[in-house]
């Protein structure tokens, strides 16, 4: 018998995230899941709503072999195959488990670059993101619980609590922050090792409350492409393309990352040299999910942490576009709560947030639980 929390999550994905309707095709893509219960619940739920479920199951060990042996020809062939399927669907649910979160750590950067360029970007960047009702999420596994420094049972309780939040209420609480970001021009950020300034003037602002990511809780826009100046030191580890990076620090001049340092400095700079847009930023977002308090080496959770923000080298989203294009999109997180060293965000000379807590009266609802 299904855990009732699985059914609750499946219903949220189908009705709130994808808003699935009769006769729509929905692609359910599952990676390294320990068991099929959520996929089965989604298939049965989609069918009960009159939709047409399609399922693809993938294994990260097999994908590692594909990436390691990648050629331009093989990646283009995969994109042709996957792209045709994605084109035929109106909705997409991507569920990622991980038997080994570092499965791709030994795939050389040129090989991953072939995948990003000729498979991921044409299929996901150019079809799924702009043309489908999509949502992506993780699935609780032993390795995921280990990364969060929790027992499997405790992590499952945390996972379902966070993932099935009241996203309608979250969206309501985000509205005053959206209005302030839409009105803002100059942003100033200070924290230990960080003093950064940039503009977000006239860039669209998008509130996120369960429609594209589960868990969710952020409000994002993008910096004006050439406006970032200063330095930033991220205090949250990040796993990207299978490698864990720590102590990432950037120096910006007129929007471009002119110096990059980290625990894996060589690999970091290889990623930032992927293309002309990789050293410019395509997203700036403020985290608003106060149920997520500490990093767990998973961007989908870490970027939502209450009291955090993230800045993203690479591709800008189409709905908050700042003219930056890249085949990478790497959300890097800085937590500004007091227990992580504190920090401030200023909009046009007004203190917006201090030590992770919003200051203006109209934003107090976003502090609940911190």
N, C-alpha and C positions, 0 to 999 in steps of 0.2 A: 504493500500500500504506500502511496506517495506521502511524503511529509507534507502536511497542509501548507507549509511555508513555500514549498515548490509551486503548488497551485496558485498561491497568492502572487508569487513573483511572475509566473507565466501570464496570469491575467493582467498584471501591471504592464508587462512588456507588450502584450497584444493590444490592450485598450488605451493605455496612457501614452506609451512610447510610439508604437507604430500606428495606432488608430486604425487597425485593420478592418477592412470592409469586405462584403461579399464579392467573390470572384477575383479578388486580388491574389497574385502569387507572392508568397513570402518565402524567402530563402533563409533557412536556419543552418548556420555554419558553426560546427562544434570542433574545438581543438583540444585534444588530450583530456577529455572528460573522464573521471573515474567511474561514472555510471551514467546511464542515459535518461534519468528520470525527468530532468528539465526539458530535454529535447522531446520526449514523449508527451509531456504536458503541453508543450507548445504546438506540436503536431495535432493533438486531439483538440486543443482549444481553437486553433486556426480553422480546422475542419468544421467544428461546431458553429463557427461564425460564418460559414459559407465561403471561406477563403481556400486557397490551394497551397498547401505546405510542400515545400521542397527541402531536402536535407542533404547536407554535405558534411561528412565527418573526416577530420584530418588528424594526423599524428606528427608531432614536432620532430621526432627522430627521422621520419621520412622526409619532412620538409628540409631538415638539415642536409640530408643527402642531395636533395634537389638544389639547394643553395650552394653547397660546396662544389657541385659539378656544373654550375650555371655557365651558360654561354649566352650571348646576346640572342642567338637564334632560339635556344630553349626557353628563355624567359619570355620572348615575344610570342612563342607558340602557346605557352601557358596562359598568357594574357588574352590571346585570341579565344581560347577555350573558356576561360573564366569570365571574360568580358561579355561573351555572347549570352552566358547564363545570367549574369547580373543585369544585362539590358532587358531581359525578359521579365524581370521581377519588379514589383512595386514597393516591396518592403524587404528588410534584411535584419536579422538578428545574428550577431556574432558573439559566441560564448567561448571564452578561453580558459581552459584549465592549464595545468603544467605539472607533469611528472618531474620535470627538471627545469627550473626557471632559467638556467644558464645553458640551455641546449644549443644555442647558436653562438656561444662565446668564442669558439675556435673557428668559426667561418670567417675567412679573411675579408677585410673591408671591400676590396674590389668585387668580390663575389656578392656580398650583400648589396653593393651599389648596383650591380646588374639587376638584382631582384627589385630593389626600390624603383629603379628607372624604368624598367621594361615590363614589370608585372604589377607591383603595388600601385604606382601612380596612375597608369592607364585604367586599371580596374576599379580601385577604391577611390583614388583622388579625383578621377574624371567621370566615373559613372555612379558608384555607390553614394558618395557624399552629396553631390548636387542633385541626383535624379531619383533617389529612393527615400522612403521613410525608414531610417536606419537607427539601430541602437546596438551598442556593444557593451559587454559586461564580462567580468571574471566569474570563475566558479570556485567554490571552496575546495581546496585540496590540502594534503598534508604539507607539501612544500610551501604553499601559500601561508598556511598557519605558522610554519617555522619561520618564514621571513618576517612575520608580524610578532614573533616571540610569544606565541600563544599556543595552548593546546588545541588539537583539532576540534574538540567539542566546543570550547570557548570561542574559537574563531568562527565556527558555524553560527553560533548565536549572534555574535557581533555582525557577521556578514548579512544575515537575513534582517536584522534590526536596521542596519544602515541602508540596505538596498530597497526595503519596502517602506521607506519614510513617507510622510505626508507631503508629496511633491507639489500638490496644489497650494498648500499653506506656505511652502518654501517659495513658490513663485510670487505669492502675494507679498511676502516679506522682502523680496528682492526689488520690488518696483521702485522704492525711493532711491536705491543705489543706482538703478538703471538711469533714472532721471538725472542724478548728479553726474554720472559718467557721460551722459549725452551732452550735458551743458559744459563739461570741463574742457580746458585747453591744456594747461601745463600740469604735469604730474611730477612730483618729487618724492623719491624714496630714500630713506636712510635706515641703516641697520649696521651691526658690526661688520666692517669691511666693505660697506656699501654706501655709495652716494651717487644717485642716478637721477637724471632728469630727461623728460621727453614730452612730446605732445600727443594727445589722442583726439585733437580737434577734428570734428566732422567725420570721424570713423564710426560706423554703426556699432551699437552696443547690443549684445545678445544675452538675455538671461537663460540659464540652464537649470531646469528642474525636472529631470527624469525623462526627457524626450529623446536624447541621443546617447547619453551615458547612464549606466547604473553601476555604482551609486552616482548621484549627481549633487550639484551644489556649487555653482560658480556663476559669475557674470563676466563676460569677456568682450574685449574689443581688440584693437591692434594699435601699436604706436605708429604715428606718421613715420614712414619708412626711414627717412634720413635724420630723424630728430633726436635719437638717443645719444646722450653723452654722459660719461662717468664710468664708475666701476661698480660691479656687483659680485658678491660672494654668496653663493647658494649654500644653505646649511642642511640640505636634504640630499642623501644619496640618490642616484638615479641609475636604473638599469636600462640600457639602450642597446638594441641589437645584441643582446645576450651578455654584455659587459657591464659591470658595476663601476660607476664613476663617483668619486668623492671629492669634496673640496673644490668644486668647479668655480672658477673665477674668470670673469670677462672684463675687458676694458673696451669701451665703445668710443668711437669718434664719428660724429655725423651719421649715426645709425649702424655703422659697421663694427663688427668685433675685430679689433686690431691686435688684441692679445688674449690668449686663452690658456688657462692653466688648470690642471686637475691631477688626480692620482694616476690617471691613464692619459697623460698629456699628448703622446704621439697619436693614439687612437682618437682622442677628442679632436685634434686638429685635422686628422684625416676626414672625420665626419663633417667638420665645418668647411672643408675644402671640396665637398661633394659637388657643389655647383655655385654659381654666382650669388644665389639668394640665401645660401646656408649661413652666411655670416651676418645676415640682417634678420630682424625679428618680425614674425607674422602674427603674434598674439600677445596680449597682456590680459590677465584675468585675476579676479579676486575670489578666493575660496570662501564658501558660505555654508559648508556642511559641518556643523559643530559636533556631530556624532563621530566624525573622523578626527582624531586628535593627534595621532603620531604616524610617522611614515612607516611603510612596510614594503619598500622597494617595488611598488607597483603604481605607475603613473595615474591609472584610472582612479585609485583611491587617494594617492598622495596630493594630487592637484586640487582636491576638494577640501583639504584640511581647514578647519576653522581657524582663523587668524593667519592664514597664509595668502600668498599670491604666487602666480607663476608667470614667467616670461619665456617666450618660445622662439628659438632660432628656427628659421625655415618658413615653410608655406603658410600664407594667410588663408583663413577660411573665406569662402566666396561671399558669405553674408556679413563679414566684417573685413572687407578686402582693403589692403593698403598698398597694392601693386607689387607685393613681394611674392615671388614664385620660387619654389624649391622642391626637390624630391624628399627632403627631410622635414619633419615637424616634431620638435623635441621639447616637451614641456618640462621646464626646470623650476623647482619649487624652493621658495624661501619662506620659512615660518617665522612670524614676527611676534608670537606670544612671548610673555615674560620668561617662560621656562625654556625658550629657545634663543634668548639673548635680546628680545625686544626689537623695536623698530617703529618707524612712522611712515605713513602715506599722506601726502599733501596734494590737494587739488587747488590750483590757482591761489596758493597762499593760505588756504584754510586746512586745518588739521582734520583729516578724514578718519584716520584710524591710528591708535597709539597702542603699542604692545599687544596687537591682535584684537583690540576692542574698538568698535566704531564710536566716534565721539559725538556727532550731531544727533539731536533728539529724534529726528525722523528715521534714523538707522538703528535704533536701540533693539528692535525686534531681532536683528541679525546677531545680537550678542547672546541670545538665549542659550544657556547650556555651557557657555565658556567660563 
